[in-house]
Amino acid sequence: MFTAGIPMTWLGTRPARDDAYDLLARNLRQLAELARTRGGVLVAPGVGTARNPAVLAGDTHVLEVLSSVEQEVLCNLLRTQVPALIALFGRGITVAGAPRDRIGSRWLAGSRSHLATRFLASTAPEHLDRVKAELRRRDGVALLDRMDVYPTRDPDGTMTVVVRCLDSAATLAGVRAQALLLAAFAMQARRMVRDGRRVGNAPQRMLEDNRARAVADGLRARLAMDDKKSAPRSRGGATAQTDQQGGGRAEPTMRPVRDAARAAIRAAAVELRNLDADAAELAPVLLPLDLPDLGVKRRVTEIDLLTRWAAGGDNELLGRCLEALTDPTVGGPLLAWSNDDVPGQTSIVLGSWQTRIAQAQPEQAGGGQRGPNRRPRAQRQEQRGGARSERRSDGRANNGRGNSHGQHGNRRRGNGGKDET
């Protein structure tokens, strides 16, 4: 197995991402040629042949943050989204001539080095030792870096959040979609901190059950909802899920994982706009979410592509996988396939998301979204003699202090021919 990477770079604009992934594609082509001269072939993890079993691995993303509070909020925000992320990016093994592996994430299903992320009350240096001690005592979590999402620091002191629960992408377009979506979530956490908001402690058992469902079933999974937030309450305070006869708890309300993923992406739509994102960049994510609702039941995911290529034998599978892994085209082979196969439905999906991203409004600190004619809270306070820091639509404050990283810095560490950006 070979590993390729590019140094830390800025991915906050569309041109910057185009340049970065063009460079990565060139590096991967050179790596593929080096492998060929030694009798090998470059493939993504999870792809095997009749003579060579697939190697399982994942993509690790490292997200920079500006403060320990932002680190805490981002960890807890991603903790609630882990099941949806696993369903979006997980996959089984693809072997030429073998039946399709329908598990949600073969890598995580067999892993003994991954733990579900726990709620972190604080990641500040003065609190972190106590937080670790409490997790060790209560949950048996001795090392934070065994969790799907965890806080850490680089040797130079830079605070980061590591995401290590995503299967290795099979295409360069999939790599790009992963990095872009996580960058948007990181910016969402930054906005929450600046608005004085935090992430509550969702029930751990519910999240672990949802994670297990995503690992087993992928995008076919149904996730439990947090009854405390979703269930209507009677005048006596009981929720609709309370067993009326015995007073116990009934089965939790369930919803498709696709709905949870859509909700997470919608919540980060403002950040995607500030990242100059195009819906086509997220095609490997958006098409599997929405094409089934338009009557397209097959050929909607990159896994479907791999399955089709595997039917042609080892040479077809390896050749196609190498092309996909070194193709920097936005949307990659899945978008090209969808445009040829179901152009009308593809246009509807991407067009609706492009409009949603372009028209997204920042969420207010008290909930809801700011209307087009509603002044930011800081401006209203200024008229009343309050705070004079003007909030920008990108979540930054014009307070005279610059940010050397702009909106957000995003790095990736990948296995099996992946990148570090």
Secondary structure, DSSP 8 states (H G I E B T S, - for coil): -----------SSHHHHHHHHHHHHHHHHHHHHHHHHTT-----TTEE-SSS-----EEEEEEE-SSHHHHHHHHHHHHHHHHHHHHHH----EETTS-----S-HHHHT-SS-B-----S---HHHHHHHHHHHHHHH----GGGBSEEEEE-TT--EEEEEEEEE--SSHHHHHHHHHHHHHHHHHHHHHHHTT-------HHHHHHHHHHHHHHGGG-EEE--HHHHS-B-TTS-BTTB-TTTSSB----EEEHHHHHHHHHHHTHHHHHHTT--GGGGHHHHHHHHGGGGT--SS-SHHHHHHHHHTT-HHHHHHHHHHHHT---TTHHHHHHHHHH-HHHHHHHHHHHHHHHHH---B-TTSSB--TT---HHHHHHHTT----EE-TTS-EESS---TTTT--EEEEESSS----
